[in-house]
Amino acid sequence: MTVSKKRPALGVVLFFALAFGMGFYFTFAAVQGDFGVFRRVQALSEKEALAVERNRLREEVARMQNLTLRLSDSYLDLDLLDERARDVLGLIRSDEIVIR
């Protein structure tokens, strides 16, 4: 008896090649794509950095609101006014000595 070796049919080879290609494409898209794993990690990192920046800006706004209140017409902090006049305008009292 002779054993005849048959090559796989061309359709089977094309089917598996197509299945492998699609599997590779979807795996690559799941990892590297616009909504993939790497993009998710990048977005989470950016979210944390922006949260830190937001908290820093909130503290800065609160500080500026405090300074604005302290220099307003309804509530005037004379020490702060004196400090700002010395810093911005370069004013000094006549009995002070300036050392640079």
C-alpha positions in Angstrom: 0.0 0.0 0.0 1.2 3.4 -0.8 0.6 6.3 1.5 -0.2 9.4 -0.4 0.7 12.7 1.2 -1.7 15.5 0.6 -0.9 19.1 1.0 -3.4 21.1 3.0 -6.0 22.7 0.9 -5.3 26.3 0.0 -8.6 27.4 1.7 -7.5 26.0 5.1 -4.1 27.8 4.9 -5.8 31.1 3.9 -8.3 30.6 6.8 -5.6 30.2 9.4 -3.5 33.0 7.9 -6.5 35.3 8.1 -7.4 34.2 11.6 -3.8 34.7 12.7 -3.6 38.1 11.1 -6.9 39.3 12.6 -5.8 38.0 16.0 -2.5 39.8 15.7 -4.2 43.0 14.6 -6.8 43.0 17.5 -4.1 42.1 20.1 -1.9 45.0 18.8 -4.9 47.4 18.9 -5.8 46.3 22.4 -2.3 47.1 23.6 -1.1 50.0 21.4 -4.3 51.5 20.0 -6.1 54.8 20.9 -8.1 53.0 23.6 -5.4 50.4 24.5 -3.6 49.5 27.6 -0.7 51.8 27.1 -3.0 54.8 26.4 -5.0 53.9 29.6 -1.8 54.0 31.7 -0.8 57.3 30.1 -4.2 58.8 30.8 -4.2 57.7 34.4 -0.7 59.2 34.9 -1.9 62.4 33.3 -5.0 62.4 35.5 -2.8 62.2 38.7 -0.5 65.0 37.4 -3.5 67.2 36.7 -5.0 66.5 40.1 -1.8 67.7 41.8 -1.7 70.8 39.6 -5.4 71.5 40.4 -4.7 71.2 44.1 -1.7 73.5 43.9 -3.8 76.1 42.0 -6.6 75.8 44.5 -4.1 76.6 47.3 -2.8 79.6 45.2 -6.3 80.9 44.7 -7.1 80.6 48.4 -3.9 82.5 49.2 -4.7 85.2 46.7 -8.3 85.5 48.0 -7.0 85.9 51.5 -4.6 88.7 50.4 -7.3 90.4 48.4 -9.7 90.3 51.4 -7.0 91.7 53.7 -6.4 94.6 51.3 -10.1 95.3 50.6 -12.0 98.4 51.7 -14.2 96.5 54.2 -11.2 94.9 56.0 -7.7 96.5 55.9 -4.7 94.8 57.3 -2.2 97.6 58.0 0.7 95.2 58.3 0.1 93.7 54.9 -0.5 97.2 53.4 2.9 98.3 54.9 4.6 95.2 53.6 3.2 95.6 50.0 4.1 99.4 50.0 7.6 98.6 51.0 8.0 95.8 48.5 6.3 97.3 45.4 7.0 101.0 45.9 10.3 100.8 47.7 9.0 103.0 50.6 10.8 103.3 53.9 10.1 105.4 57.0 12.4 108.3 57.8 13.7 106.7 61.0 14.8 103.4 59.2 18.2 102.5 57.8 18.4 100.5 54.6 21.2 97.9 54.3 21.8 96.2 51.0 
